[in-house]
Amino acid sequence: MLKMSLFNQFLEGHCLDAYKIFGAHFAYEGVSGVRFTVFAPHARSIQVIGDFNNWQGHDYHLEKLSDHGIWSLFVPNIIEWSLYKYLIEDAQGQFVEKSDPFAFSSEMRPKFASLVVNLRDFGWEDSMWMKNRKKTFDQPMNIYEVHLGSWKRKFSHAWMNYEELGRHLIPYVKEQGYTHIELLPLHEYPFDGSWGYQPTGYFSVTARYGTPKQLMAFINECHMHDIGVILDFVLVHFVRDIHGLAQFDGTPLYEYPRPADANSPWGTLMFNLWKEEVRSFLMS
């Protein structure tokens, strides 16, 4: 069931939970399936294409729910880890394939399809740590900042996954007397050399080290060992890659409209923080 109150908060610029209404979410609407919802006010039409419809979206058009540009479609019988993209037609009739800005998981670069993931079935075991963390505001903190891709690798030089990293990193951090781990950005990004500071998917856990649930298990294990986790986060700019946020609906939806304002020294695009919807996106 779509929560119109959250949509209104999103449009007004003070929504903290936009990921609960946008993206791909399992739902039951007479039958089990997935509801896809996206914000694209200047799109002429939007289709969802994926491995569940052979990447053909003729019968999978999203419905425009309001003049504010919120589009949605319920698709029955979709299973977890299904791949999908949005095929967006702009006002000039041009089509472009886009990743879901609110997806929780994505394909490994250079591919860019989003994945349907159900995060609600993860069993957290850190209730005691969560209960006690509010009592630590006046306690000393010793933070270990780490980039997971370069901290330790396998003998083959391949990345370790979250489970493997946890087996090495958590004992090391405890032994050295740290209270927290600060992880360099883990949202999805196309260029390895950016270390995650030039993202495409702000809600999507990078596929380099595993799945969202494996990251959740890593955080859960940290909490079980009384280690807090801080996630680094880039709210200034994003990459120009055509499948990402840039010109999302054929217009500068997330970036500034004037190139002089939008262009950053890193060759990326700056978020237009004057827009209420952009502020809701980042705060969420």
SULWO-V413578 format. One record per helix or strand of 3 or more residues. SS is the DSSP state (a for helix, b for strand). FROM is the first residue (numbers start at 1). TO is the last residue. Records with the same first field share a line. If there is no record, write none. Layout:
SS->FROM-TO + FROM-TO
//
This chain:
a->4-12 + 18-20 + 127-136 + 148-151 + 162-175 + 192-194 + 207-209 + 212-224 + 259-262 + 276-283
b->23-28 + 32-39 + 45-50 + 70-76 + 83-89 + 95-98 + 143-146 + 180-183 + 187-189 + 199-205 + 228-231 + 269-271
//
